[in-house]
Amino acid sequence: MKSLNVYSALVVLFLTYGAAMATKENDQIIKDNNCETKMGLPCVLEAFTSIFKTGTISSKCCGELVGLGKVCHSALVKKTLENPLFKDLSPARIIAKSIQTWNNCLALIDSPSPSA
């Protein structure tokens, strides 16, 4: 359901504390661009898994991720990395996976669909 927004879902599921640790810059980007309302919960979970764990992201969710926009995508990933729950993760590795996921989705969305 689209009424659940991107980061309220992640806060409830993954970021039960420490959300206030995000930098003001990322918070402002997220607020100014209305980033928290642009993806549905199932796609948030797919994107999160593909970046912070091991998983794939469907073409439907790639469409939502690209629709979210690169600025929002980057700010949300950085905000999540600032959470103490993720302190043991390598920021460089997560940023690299974030860029890879973004580029893969962009290529998928930009490629012409196969004709039937």
The first five atom37 places (N, CA, C, CB, O) and aatype in JSON, in Angstrom:
{
  "aatype": [12, 11, 15, 10, 2, 19, 18, 15, 0, 10, 19, 19, 10, 13, 10, 16, 18, 7, 0, 0, 12, 0, 16, 11, 6, 2, 3, 5, 9, 9, 11, 3, 2, 2, 4, 6, 16, 11, 12, 7, 10, 14, 4, 19, 10, 6, 0, 13, 16, 15, 9, 13, 11, 16, 7, 16, 9, 15, 15, 11, 4, 4, 7, 6, 10, 19, 7, 10, 7, 11, 19, 4, 8, 15, 0, 10, 19, 11, 11, 16, 10, 6, 2, 14, 10, 13, 11, 3, 10, 15, 14, 0, 1, 9, 9, 0, 11, 15, 9, 5, 16, 17, 2, 2, 4, 10, 0, 10, 9, 3, 15, 14, 15, 14, 15, 0],
  "atom_mask": [
    [1, 1, 1, 1, 1],
    [1, 1, 1, 1, 1],
    [1, 1, 1, 1, 1],
    [1, 1, 1, 1, 1],
    [1, 1, 1, 1, 1],
    [1, 1, 1, 1, 1],
    [1, 1, 1, 1, 1],
    [1, 1, 1, 1, 1],
    [1, 1, 1, 1, 1],
    [1, 1, 1, 1, 1],
    [1, 1, 1, 1, 1],
    [1, 1, 1, 1, 1],
    [1, 1, 1, 1, 1],
    [1, 1, 1, 1, 1],
    [1, 1, 1, 1, 1],
    [1, 1, 1, 1, 1],
    [1, 1, 1, 1, 1],
    [1, 1, 1, 0, 1],
    [1, 1, 1, 1, 1],
    [1, 1, 1, 1, 1],
    [1, 1, 1, 1, 1],
    [1, 1, 1, 1, 1],
    [1, 1, 1, 1, 1],
    [1, 1, 1, 1, 1],
    [1, 1, 1, 1, 1],
    [1, 1, 1, 1, 1],
    [1, 1, 1, 1, 1],
    [1, 1, 1, 1, 1],
    [1, 1, 1, 1, 1],
    [1, 1, 1, 1, 1],
    [1, 1, 1, 1, 1],
    [1, 1, 1, 1, 1],
    [1, 1, 1, 1, 1],
    [1, 1, 1, 1, 1],
    [1, 1, 1, 1, 1],
    [1, 1, 1, 1, 1],
    [1, 1, 1, 1, 1],
    [1, 1, 1, 1, 1],
    [1, 1, 1, 1, 1],
    [1, 1, 1, 0, 1],
    [1, 1, 1, 1, 1],
    [1, 1, 1, 1, 1],
    [1, 1, 1, 1, 1],
    [1, 1, 1, 1, 1],
    [1, 1, 1, 1, 1],
    [1, 1, 1, 1, 1],
    [1, 1, 1, 1, 1],
    [1, 1, 1, 1, 1],
    [1, 1, 1, 1, 1],
    [1, 1, 1, 1, 1],
    [1, 1, 1, 1, 1],
    [1, 1, 1, 1, 1],
    [1, 1, 1, 1, 1],
    [1, 1, 1, 1, 1],
    [1, 1, 1, 0, 1],
    [1, 1, 1, 1, 1],
    [1, 1, 1, 1, 1],
    [1, 1, 1, 1, 1],
    [1, 1, 1, 1, 1],
    [1, 1, 1, 1, 1],
    [1, 1, 1, 1, 1],
    [1, 1, 1, 1, 1],
    [1, 1, 1, 0, 1],
    [1, 1, 1, 1, 1],
    [1, 1, 1, 1, 1],
    [1, 1, 1, 1, 1],
    [1, 1, 1, 0, 1],
    [1, 1, 1, 1, 1],
    [1, 1, 1, 0, 1],
    [1, 1, 1, 1, 1],
    [1, 1, 1, 1, 1],
    [1, 1, 1, 1, 1],
    [1, 1, 1, 1, 1],
    [1, 1, 1, 1, 1],
    [1, 1, 1, 1, 1],
    [1, 1, 1, 1, 1],
    [1, 1, 1, 1, 1],
    [1, 1, 1, 1, 1],
    [1, 1, 1, 1, 1],
    [1, 1, 1, 1, 1],
    [1, 1, 1, 1, 1],
    [1, 1, 1, 1, 1],
    [1, 1, 1, 1, 1],
    [1, 1, 1, 1, 1],
    [1, 1, 1, 1, 1],
    [1, 1, 1, 1, 1],
    [1, 1, 1, 1, 1],
    [1, 1, 1, 1, 1],
    [1, 1, 1, 1, 1],
    [1, 1, 1, 1, 1],
    [1, 1, 1, 1, 1],
    [1, 1, 1, 1, 1],
    [1, 1, 1, 1, 1],
    [1, 1, 1, 1, 1],
    [1, 1, 1, 1, 1],
    [1, 1, 1, 1, 1],
    [1, 1, 1, 1, 1],
    [1, 1, 1, 1, 1],
    [1, 1, 1, 1, 1],
    [1, 1, 1, 1, 1],
    [1, 1, 1, 1, 1],
    [1, 1, 1, 1, 1],
    [1, 1, 1, 1, 1],
    [1, 1, 1, 1, 1],
    [1, 1, 1, 1, 1],
    [1, 1, 1, 1, 1],
    [1, 1, 1, 1, 1],
    [1, 1, 1, 1, 1],
    [1, 1, 1, 1, 1],
    [1, 1, 1, 1, 1],
    [1, 1, 1, 1, 1],
    [1, 1, 1, 1, 1],
    [1, 1, 1, 1, 1],
    [1, 1, 1, 1, 1],
    [1, 1, 1, 1, 1],
    [1, 1, 1, 1, 1]
  ],
  "atom_positions": [
    [[0.84, -1.18, 0.0], [0.0, 0.0, 0.0], [0.89, 1.23, 0.0], [-0.96, 0.0, 1.22], [1.77, 1.38, 0.84]],
    [[0.64, 2.12, -0.95], [1.48, 3.29, -1.11], [1.39, 4.25, 0.07], [1.11, 4.0, -2.37], [2.26, 5.1, 0.23]],
    [[0.34, 4.13, 0.9], [0.22, 5.07, 2.0], [1.33, 4.89, 3.02], [-1.13, 4.91, 2.67], [1.65, 5.82, 3.76]],
    [[1.91, 3.7, 3.07], [3.09, 3.53, 3.92], [4.25, 4.16, 3.17], [3.38, 2.02, 4.26], [4.44, 3.89, 1.99]],
    [[5.02, 4.97, 3.85], [6.09, 5.62, 3.11], [7.43, 4.95, 3.37], [6.16, 7.08, 3.48], [7.58, 4.14, 4.29]],
    [[8.38, 5.3, 2.54], [9.68, 4.66, 2.52], [10.33, 4.59, 3.88], [10.58, 5.37, 1.59], [10.63, 3.5, 4.37]],
    [[10.54, 5.71, 4.5], [11.32, 5.64, 5.72], [10.53, 5.36, 6.97], [12.05, 6.9, 5.89], [11.1, 4.93, 7.97]],
    [[9.23, 5.59, 6.95], [8.48, 5.16, 8.13], [8.5, 3.65, 8.19], [7.02, 5.69, 8.1], [8.57, 3.07, 9.28]],
    [[8.44, 3.0, 7.03], [8.51, 1.54, 6.99], [9.87, 1.05, 7.47], [8.23, 1.02, 5.58], [9.95, 0.12, 8.28]],
    [[10.93, 1.66, 6.98], [12.26, 1.23, 7.42], [12.49, 1.53, 8.88], [13.34, 1.91, 6.58], [13.13, 0.75, 9.59]],
    [[11.98, 2.65, 9.35], [12.14, 2.98, 10.77], [11.45, 1.92, 11.61], [11.57, 4.39, 11.08], [12.02, 1.44, 12.59]],
    [[10.23, 1.57, 11.24], [9.49, 0.57, 12.01], [10.19, -0.78, 11.95], [8.06, 0.44, 11.49], [10.3, -1.46, 12.97]],
    [[10.65, -1.18, 10.77], [11.2, -2.52, 10.61], [12.67, -2.65, 10.99], [11.03, -2.96, 9.21], [13.08, -3.65, 11.57]],
    [[13.46, -1.66, 10.67], [14.91, -1.81, 10.81], [15.57, -0.78, 11.71], [15.54, -1.75, 9.48], [16.64, -1.03, 12.26]],
    [[14.96, 0.36, 11.85], [15.62, 1.47, 12.51], [14.86, 1.9, 13.75], [15.77, 2.64, 11.56], [14.5, 3.07, 13.89]],
    [[14.63, 0.96, 14.65], [13.77, 1.25, 15.78], [14.34, 2.3, 16.72], [13.51, -0.01, 16.54], [13.61, 2.89, 17.51]],
    [[15.6, 2.54, 16.63], [16.17, 3.64, 17.39], [17.28, 4.26, 16.58], [16.69, 3.17, 18.78], [17.8, 3.63, 15.66]],
    [[17.64, 5.43, 16.89], [18.78, 6.08, 16.24], [18.45, 6.86, 14.98], [0.0, 0.0, 0.0], [19.35, 7.4, 14.35]],
    [[17.2, 6.93, 14.59], [16.87, 7.66, 13.37], [17.25, 9.13, 13.49], [15.38, 7.53, 13.05], [17.54, 9.79, 12.49]],
    [[17.24, 9.63, 14.71], [17.6, 11.03, 14.92], [19.09, 11.29, 14.7], [17.21, 11.46, 16.31], [19.51, 12.44, 14.69]],
    [[19.87, 10.24, 14.52], [21.3, 10.39, 14.32], [21.65, 10.87, 12.9], [21.99, 9.07, 14.59], [22.79, 11.26, 12.65]],
    [[20.69, 10.85, 12.01], [20.97, 11.28, 10.64], [21.4, 12.74, 10.62], [19.74, 11.08, 9.74], [20.96, 13.55, 11.43]],
    [[22.27, 13.05, 9.68], [22.72, 14.43, 9.58], [21.59, 15.33, 9.14], [23.91, 14.56, 8.61], [20.65, 14.89, 8.48]],
    [[21.68, 16.58, 9.52], [20.66, 17.54, 9.12], [20.59, 17.67, 7.6], [20.95, 18.91, 9.75], [19.53, 17.91, 7.03]],
    [[21.74, 17.51, 6.94], [21.76, 17.63, 5.49], [20.9, 16.55, 4.84], [23.21, 17.53, 4.96], [20.05, 16.86, 3.99]],
    [[21.1, 15.29, 5.23], [20.28, 14.21, 4.67], [18.81, 14.38, 5.04], [20.79, 12.86, 5.15], [17.93, 14.16, 4.21]],
    [[18.56, 14.77, 6.28], [17.18, 15.0, 6.71], [16.53, 16.09, 5.86], [17.13, 15.39, 8.19], [15.38, 15.96, 5.46]],
    [[17.26, 17.15, 5.58], [16.72, 18.26, 4.79], [16.46, 17.82, 3.35], [17.68, 19.46, 4.81], [15.43, 18.18, 2.77]],
    [[17.37, 17.06, 2.78], [17.18, 16.55, 1.41], [15.92, 15.68, 1.36], [18.42, 15.74, 0.94], [15.1, 15.81, 0.46]],
    [[15.8, 14.79, 2.34], [14.65, 13.88, 2.39], [13.35, 14.67, 2.53], [14.8, 12.88, 3.55], [12.35, 14.37, 1.87]],
    [[13.37, 15.67, 3.38], [12.18, 16.49, 3.6], [11.85, 17.33, 2.37], [12.37, 17.4, 4.82], [10.71, 17.34, 1.9]],
    [[12.85, 18.03, 1.84], [12.63, 18.93, 0.7], [12.13, 18.2, -0.54], [13.9, 19.67, 0.38], [11.36, 18.76, -1.33]],
    [[12.57, 16.96, -0.72], [12.2, 16.2, -1.92], [11.06, 15.22, -1.68], [13.4, 15.44, -2.42], [10.71, 14.44, -2.57]],
    [[10.48, 15.27, -0.48], [9.36, 14.39, -0.16], [9.71, 12.92, -0.43], [8.12, 14.79, -0.98], [8.88, 12.15, -0.93]],
    [[10.93, 12.54, -0.1], [11.46, 11.22, -0.42], [10.71, 10.08, 0.27], [12.91, 11.15, -0.03], [10.67, 8.96, -0.25]],
    [[10.13, 10.35, 1.4], [9.54, 9.29, 2.21], [8.22, 8.76, 1.69], [9.35, 9.77, 3.59], [7.66, 7.82, 2.25]],
    [[7.7, 9.34, 0.63], [6.38, 8.92, 0.14], [6.42, 8.35, -1.27], [5.43, 10.07, 0.19], [5.37, 8.11, -1.86]],
    [[7.59, 8.14, -1.81], [7.69, 7.81, -3.23], [7.8, 6.32, -3.56], [8.85, 8.5, -3.79], [7.78, 5.96, -4.74]],
    [[7.91, 5.45, -2.57], [7.99, 4.01, -2.84], [7.05, 3.26, -1.9], [9.45, 3.49, -2.67], [6.81, 3.67, -0.77]],
    [[6.51, 2.16, -2.39], [5.69, 1.3, -1.56], [6.56, 0.39, -0.7], [0.0, 0.0, 0.0], [7.73, 0.15, -1.0]],
    [[5.98, -0.12, 0.37], [6.71, -0.96, 1.32], [7.37, -2.19, 0.69], [5.79, -1.4, 2.41], [8.53, -2.45, 0.98]],
    [[6.69, -2.95, -0.17], [7.36, -4.12, -0.75], [8.63, -3.75, -1.51], [6.4, -4.86, -1.69], [9.63, -4.47, -1.44]],
    [[8.6, -2.64, -2.23], [9.78, -2.22, -2.98], [10.86, -1.63, -2.07], [9.39, -1.19, -4.03], [12.05, -1.78, -2.35]],
    [[10.46, -0.98, -0.99], [11.42, -0.51, 0.0], [12.22, -1.7, 0.53], [10.71, 0.24, 1.16], [13.44, -1.65, 0.63]],
    [[11.5, -2.75, 0.86], [12.16, -3.94, 1.41], [13.08, -4.6, 0.39], [11.11, -4.95, 1.88], [14.18, -5.03, 0.75]],
    [[12.66, -4.67, -0.86], [13.52, -5.24, -1.91], [14.79, -4.41, -2.09], [12.76, -5.33, -3.23], [15.89, -4.95, -2.17]],
    [[14.62, -3.09, -2.16], [15.79, -2.23, -2.34], [16.72, -2.32, -1.14], [15.35, -0.77, -2.55], [17.93, -2.41, -1.3]],
    [[16.15, -2.31, 0.06], [16.95, -2.43, 1.27], [17.75, -3.72, 1.26], [16.05, -2.36, 2.52], [18.95, -3.72, 1.55]],
    [[17.1, -4.82, 0.93], [17.76, -6.13, 0.9], [18.86, -6.17, -0.14], [16.75, -7.24, 0.64], [19.93, -6.73, 0.11]],
    [[18.61, -5.6, -1.31], [19.63, -5.64, -2.36], [20.85, -4.79, -2.02], [19.03, -5.18, -3.67], [21.95, -5.05, -2.52]],
    [[20.67, -3.78, -1.18], [21.78, -2.89, -0.84], [22.46, -3.29, 0.46], [21.28, -1.45, -0.74], [23.68, -3.34, 0.53]],
    [[21.68, -3.56, 1.49], [22.24, -3.81, 2.82], [22.43, -5.28, 3.15], [21.37, -3.19, 3.86], [23.09, -5.62, 4.13]],
    [[21.87, -6.14, 2.35], [22.02, -7.59, 2.55], [22.36, -8.21, 1.21], [20.71, -8.23, 3.17], [23.12, -7.63, 0.44]],
    [[21.81, -9.37, 0.93], [22.02, -10.02, -0.37], [20.66, -10.33, -0.95], [22.89, -11.31, -0.24], [19.86, -11.05, -0.35]],
    [[20.4, -9.8, -2.1], [19.12, -10.03, -2.73], [19.04, -9.31, -4.06], [0.0, 0.0, 0.0], [19.96, -8.6, -4.47]],
    [[17.93, -9.51, -4.72], [17.72, -8.87, -6.01], [16.53, -7.91, -5.9], [17.48, -9.92, -7.14], [15.76, -7.96, -4.95]],
    [[16.42, -7.08, -6.88], [15.32, -6.13, -6.93], [14.59, -6.33, -8.26], [15.83, -4.65, -6.78], [15.21, -6.39, -9.32]],
    [[13.28, -6.45, -8.19], [12.46, -6.71, -9.37], [12.41, -5.49, -10.28], [11.03, -7.12, -8.94], [12.74, -4.37, -9.88]],
    [[11.99, -5.72, -11.52], [11.88, -4.6, -12.45], [10.82, -3.61, -11.97], [11.54, -5.12, -13.87], [10.98, -2.4, -12.16]],
    [[9.74, -4.09, -11.36], [8.72, -3.2, -10.82], [9.33, -2.28, -9.77], [7.55, -4.01, -10.2], [9.12, -1.07, -9.78]],
    [[10.11, -2.87, -8.86], [10.72, -2.07, -7.79], [11.84, -1.19, -8.33], [11.25, -2.98, -6.69], [12.09, -0.12, -7.79]],
    [[12.51, -1.64, -9.38], [13.49, -0.76, -10.03], [12.81, 0.49, -10.55], [14.22, -1.5, -11.18], [13.35, 1.59, -10.45]],
    [[11.62, 0.31, -11.11], [10.87, 1.47, -11.6], [10.54, 2.44, -10.47], [0.0, 0.0, 0.0], [10.63, 3.65, -10.64]],
    [[10.16, 1.89, -9.31], [9.87, 2.75, -8.17], [11.14, 3.42, -7.65], [9.2, 1.95, -7.04], [11.12, 4.59, -7.26]],
    [[12.25, 2.68, -7.64], [13.52, 3.25, -7.17], [13.97, 4.39, -8.07], [14.6, 2.16, -7.11], [14.36, 5.45, -7.58]],
    [[13.9, 4.18, -9.37], [14.29, 5.23, -10.31], [13.32, 6.42, -10.19], [14.3, 4.69, -11.77], [13.73, 7.57, -10.3]],
    [[12.05, 6.13, -9.96], [11.06, 7.18, -9.74], [11.34, 7.98, -8.48], [0.0, 0.0, 0.0], [11.02, 9.16, -8.39]],
    [[11.94, 7.32, -7.5], [12.33, 7.99, -6.26], [13.34, 9.09, -6.55], [12.91, 6.97, -5.25], [13.31, 10.16, -5.95]],
    [[14.25, 8.8, -7.48], [15.27, 9.76, -7.86], [16.59, 9.49, -7.15], [0.0, 0.0, 0.0], [16.61, 9.0, -6.02]],
    [[17.67, 9.83, -7.82], [19.01, 9.55, -7.29], [19.3, 10.33, -6.01], [20.06, 9.86, -8.33], [19.94, 9.81, -5.1]],
    [[18.85, 11.57, -5.95], [19.1, 12.4, -4.77], [18.46, 11.77, -3.54], [18.56, 13.84, -4.99], [19.1, 11.64, -2.49]],
    [[17.19, 11.38, -3.67], [16.5, 10.74, -2.54], [17.14, 9.4, -2.21], [15.01, 10.54, -2.87], [17.37, 9.09, -1.04]],
    [[17.44, 8.61, -3.23], [18.06, 7.31, -3.02], [19.35, 7.45, -2.21], [18.35, 6.62, -4.37], [19.55, 6.75, -1.22]],
    [[20.21, 8.35, -2.62], [21.49, 8.54, -1.93], [21.3, 9.03, -0.5], [22.36, 9.54, -2.71], [21.95, 8.55, 0.42]],
    [[20.4, 9.99, -0.32], [20.16, 10.53, 1.02], [19.6, 9.47, 1.96], [19.19, 11.72, 0.95], [19.99, 9.41, 3.13]],
    [[18.7, 8.64, 1.47], [18.1, 7.59, 2.31], [19.12, 6.52, 2.67], [16.92, 6.96, 1.6], [19.12, 6.02, 3.79]],
    [[19.99, 6.16, 1.73], [21.04, 5.18, 2.02], [22.0, 5.75, 3.07], [21.81, 4.78, 0.72], [22.36, 5.07, 4.02]],
    [[22.41, 7.0, 2.89], [23.33, 7.63, 3.84], [22.7, 7.75, 5.22], [23.75, 9.0, 3.34], [23.36, 7.54, 6.24]],
    [[21.42, 8.1, 5.26], [20.72, 8.21, 6.54], [20.69, 6.85, 7.24], [19.28, 8.74, 6.33], [20.9, 6.76, 8.45]],
    [[20.43, 5.8, 6.49], [20.41, 4.46, 7.07], [21.78, 4.07, 7.59], [19.92, 3.43, 6.03], [21.89, 3.47, 8.66]],
    [[22.83, 4.4, 6.86], [24.2, 4.07, 7.3], [24.57, 4.76, 8.6], [25.19, 4.47, 6.22], [25.42, 4.26, 9.34]],
    [[23.96, 5.88, 8.88], [24.27, 6.61, 10.12], [23.65, 5.96, 11.35], [23.77, 8.04, 10.0], [24.01, 6.3, 12.48]],
    [[22.75, 5.03, 11.15], [22.09, 4.37, 12.27], [23.05, 3.41, 12.96], [20.84, 3.62, 11.78], [23.74, 2.65, 12.29]],
    [[23.09, 3.42, 14.29], [23.99, 2.52, 15.03], [23.76, 1.03, 14.74], [23.83, 2.76, 16.5], [24.67, 0.22, 14.91]],
    [[22.56, 0.67, 14.3], [22.31, -0.74, 13.97], [23.2, -1.23, 12.84], [20.85, -0.93, 13.58], [23.43, -2.43, 12.71]],
    [[23.7, -0.32, 12.03], [24.49, -0.69, 10.87], [25.96, -0.31, 11.01], [23.91, -0.04, 9.64], [26.67, -0.21, 10.01]],
    [[26.41, -0.09, 12.24], [27.78, 0.36, 12.48], [28.84, -0.65, 12.05], [27.97, 0.67, 13.94], [29.97, -0.26, 11.76]],
    [[28.49, -1.94, 11.99], [29.46, -2.95, 11.6], [29.57, -3.14, 10.09], [29.1, -4.26, 12.24], [30.43, -3.89, 9.63]],
    [[28.73, -2.47, 9.34], [28.79, -2.57, 7.88], [29.84, -1.61, 7.34], [27.42, -2.27, 7.26], [30.08, -0.55, 7.91]],
    [[30.43, -1.99, 6.24], [31.4, -1.12, 5.58], [30.66, -0.07, 4.76], [32.37, -1.95, 4.68], [29.99, -0.41, 3.79]],
    [[30.77, 1.21, 5.14], [30.09, 2.25, 4.36], [30.5, 2.24, 2.89], [30.37, 3.61, 4.95], [29.66, 2.44, 2.01]],
    [[31.77, 2.01, 2.61], [32.23, 1.99, 1.22], [31.55, 0.86, 0.44], [33.76, 1.82, 1.17], [31.17, 1.04, -0.72]],
    [[31.41, -0.28, 1.07], [30.77, -1.43, 0.42], [29.28, -1.15, 0.17], [30.94, -2.71, 1.28], [28.75, -1.46, -0.9]],
    [[28.62, -0.56, 1.16], [27.2, -0.25, 1.02], [26.98, 0.82, -0.05], [26.61, 0.21, 2.37], [26.06, 0.7, -0.86]],
    [[27.8, 1.84, -0.06], [27.69, 2.87, -1.09], [27.91, 2.26, -2.47], [28.7, 4.02, -0.84], [27.2, 2.59, -3.42]],
    [[28.89, 1.37, -2.58], [29.14, 0.71, -3.87], [27.94, -0.13, -4.3], [30.41, -0.19, -3.77], [27.55, -0.11, -5.47]],
    [[27.34, -0.87, -3.35], [26.15, -1.67, -3.68], [24.97, -0.78, -4.03], [25.79, -2.59, -2.51], [24.16, -1.12, -4.89]],
    [[24.89, 0.36, -3.36], [23.83, 1.31, -3.65], [23.95, 1.85, -5.08], [23.86, 2.48, -2.64], [22.97, 1.91, -5.82]],
    [[25.15, 2.22, -5.46], [25.41, 2.72, -6.81], [25.14, 1.62, -7.84], [26.86, 3.23, -6.94], [24.55, 1.87, -8.88]],
    [[25.59, 0.4, -7.53], [25.38, -0.73, -8.44], [23.87, -0.99, -8.62], [26.09, -2.0, -7.91], [23.41, -1.19, -9.74]],
    [[23.13, -0.99, -7.52], [21.69, -1.21, -7.61], [21.04, -0.11, -8.43], [21.06, -1.28, -6.2], [20.2, -0.38, -9.29]],
    [[21.41, 1.14, -8.16], [20.87, 2.27, -8.91], [21.16, 2.12, -10.41], [21.45, 3.6, -8.38], [20.25, 2.24, -11.23]],
    [[22.42, 1.86, -10.75], [22.81, 1.73, -12.16], [22.11, 0.57, -12.85], [24.32, 1.57, -12.27], [21.69, 0.68, -14.0]],
    [[21.99, -0.56, -12.15], [21.29, -1.72, -12.71], [19.83, -1.38, -12.98], [21.4, -2.93, -11.77], [19.28, -1.72, -14.03]],
    [[19.2, -0.72, -12.03], [17.8, -0.34, -12.2], [17.63, 0.67, -13.32], [17.25, 0.23, -10.9], [16.7, 0.57, -14.12]],
    [[18.51, 1.64, -13.37], [18.45, 2.65, -14.43], [18.58, 2.0, -15.8], [19.55, 3.71, -14.24], [17.83, 2.34, -16.72]],
    [[19.52, 1.06, -15.94], [19.71, 0.36, -17.21], [18.47, -0.47, -17.54], [20.96, -0.54, -17.15], [18.05, -0.52, -18.7]],
    [[17.88, -1.11, -16.55], [16.7, -1.93, -16.78], [15.52, -1.08, -17.22], [16.34, -2.7, -15.52], [14.78, -1.46, -18.12]],
    [[15.34, 0.05, -16.57], [14.22, 0.94, -16.89], [14.42, 1.62, -18.26], [14.07, 2.01, -15.79], [13.46, 1.83, -19.0]],
    [[15.65, 1.96, -18.57], [15.95, 2.64, -19.84], [15.98, 1.71, -21.03], [17.27, 3.35, -19.74], [15.86, 2.16, -22.17]],
    [[16.14, 0.4, -20.78], [16.22, -0.54, -21.9], [14.83, -0.8, -22.46], [16.88, -1.87, -21.46], [13.85, -0.85, -21.72]],
    [[14.76, -0.96, -23.77], [13.44, -1.22, -24.36], [12.94, -2.61, -23.93], [13.5, -1.13, -25.92], [13.71, -3.56, -23.81]],
    [[11.65, -2.69, -23.7], [11.1, -3.98, -23.29], [11.04, -4.91, -24.49], [9.69, -3.82, -22.65], [10.8, -4.46, -25.61]],
    [[11.25, -6.21, -24.26], [11.23, -7.16, -25.38], [9.82, -7.22, -25.99], [11.69, -8.57, -24.9], [8.82, -7.2, -25.27]],
    [[9.78, -7.29, -27.3], [8.47, -7.36, -27.94], [7.98, -8.8, -27.95], [8.52, -6.8, -29.38], [8.77, -9.74, -28.04]],
    [[6.69, -8.97, -27.86], [6.1, -10.3, -27.77], [5.82, -10.87, -29.13], [4.84, -10.28, -26.96], [5.33, -11.99, -29.24]]
  ]
}
